[in-house]
Amino acid sequence: MRAARVPSKVMTAVLTVLVSSGCALVASPPDDDARPSSEETSQASEPAPTEPGREPVDPEAFPLAFDGDAKTVFPERPVYDGQLVGTRLVTMTLDQLRARSLPELDTSWQMAPLGLFVDIETQDEQLYALDLRVVEGAGTRAGRLAMTLSRISPATGAVLDEVSWEKTQDVQSSGDPVVKIVAILDDVVVVESSGGDEGSRRTLTAVDLAAGEELWTRRPGSFVAAEGDTVVLETATSGEAGSLVAVDATTGRPRWTGPGSVSTVDLVGVLDDTMTAVVRESADADPEVLSMSLDDGSVSGRTDARLADWSCHPTDGTVVVCSLPGERALGFDLATADEVWQLPTAGRYGVWVSSVRGDYVYGFTSGGRSVVLDAATGRDVTETAGAAPVSSNGYGGLIFYSGQAIFYPAEDDETQTPG
């Protein structure tokens, strides 16, 4: 069996943080790889104990500084993804999910995949895990990708819902499969899969977790956006341009096809049924920022863009935060379709954005300095942050370095703002 390649978003989350010698290591948990039954009931996360005279930690708070002296380096490796959700810290290796309680960092539960874990996501205090098996074909017949998606209680590890399905491998591809969760719309979850190389045609599959069934598949189909009961995809391949297509999230039936042809599409954000995206009509065309109606695909705004390959993060306001090539970061207001701030400037460094949470941007400069920015203005919120987490909550932040997961606790209650 060919090894499954982890999603690219995981590999790009490796941060340039030096791990000093003498780090505290957590003892290996017991070898209990039993997969929790889907019949188990979910329980609410228990409140974490606090020191006498101190207020309990609010998981929804936003740390503005992290304590590097108290960091914990976890022993499992290589770690490809991780999430902080409620009072649990979850790490993902190919062969295990491991949840630890916060703030003690004691092992709470473990889970083994049916094949290999390739992606995890969180939404509404639930954990979603995707695992993959490659079933080889016989003779000249193409093999199949066998996928299982689980909705899991972070508190107990109980599998609340689960669905499995199979797809034929792309015979035009020679790369290892890349499979990732791209949208969660209540019970409907959209998964994107490809062969992993540039010549592979991507496939979108929507499944209903509550019903335990596959809903629809589009191939070629690359995910662009999802809002309400609408999923937007693009059909371009490496060899030819395609179209923007909006489909019903439950049935997969087309609702509209966008104007003109597209070669690449990067979502900026969605606001009030208007989708903003960076679009290239062909590989050698200049990129444009388009504002389009999710109802019918009509274009309400069009602006030239200097660079393609935007990676954007939503905030609690109308300004989204985007990373562009060359350690560029900018704030883009979806309400006005304007850039409201950008870095670098004449007096400030560029920033590599590691995560955005609420109205705060976590990241680091080319010199390795960790920063926290105000998403609406791009201004520094604190002089020094101590870490640039890929996932954080009131307890602290999680980073990945050299195949290991490292937890940095929040420095103290005074460095946090309430959620």
Protein Blocks (a to p, Z undefined) as FASTA:
>chain_A
ZZddddfklmmmpccddddehiacdddddddfbccdfkbccdddddddddehiacddfkb
ccfbdcfklgccdfbdcdfbdcdehjaccdddfkbccddddfklpafbdcddfkbcfbdc
deehiacdddddddddehjbccddddddddddfknopafbdcdddddddfkbcbdcdddd
fbdehjbccddddehiaklccddddddfknopafbdcdddddfbdehjaccddfbdfkbc
cddddddfklopafbdcehjdfbdcdfbdcehiacddddfbfkbccddddddfklopafb
dcddfbghiacdddfblbdcdddehhiacdddfklopafbdcddfkbccdddfbdehjac
cdddfkopacdddfklopafbfbeoiacfbdcfkbccddeehiacddddfblmlpccZZ
